[in-house]
């Protein structure tokens, strides 16, 4: 699977490198696609962000399962079962902030930046957290945030402007 700046996602055979199919979008890709079984069938789906939207495609038929407009143009996403219900959620960020989607149908989850989120159990409490950073060029603060992935509650944040290397 290869995304390109010509607004296309190409699917290639992993063994031979032969072209299998491609999907056109209206905007370029800014994050790598995720391949996962999001609808509990036997096949894999492809989830990716492009142009302020998140797409889910059937990996075998190339059919679009759903598309959600999240706002902004750059959308980065990660996937995990953040609420331990046995189903995947898509956690994403764009210029409007962080969002969560039900991976099976694209419906919004309960989440009220700028960089790819990371999902892990950072504090070893058997609950997943979501970490992401913000970046401001003309005002505001450059920060890292950690949220409880189940509730979306802020666990902590750190203002990074105080820790610039070399006094930059």
ABEGO torsion letter per residue (X at the ends): XBBBAAGBBBBBBAAAGBBABBBBBABBBABBBBBBBAAGBABBBBBBBBGGBBBBBBAAAGBBABBBBAEEABBBBBBBBAAGAGBBBBBBBBAAEBBBBBAAAGBBBBBXXABBBBBBBAAGAGBBBBBBBBBBABEEBBBBBBBBAAAGBBABBBBAAAABBGGX
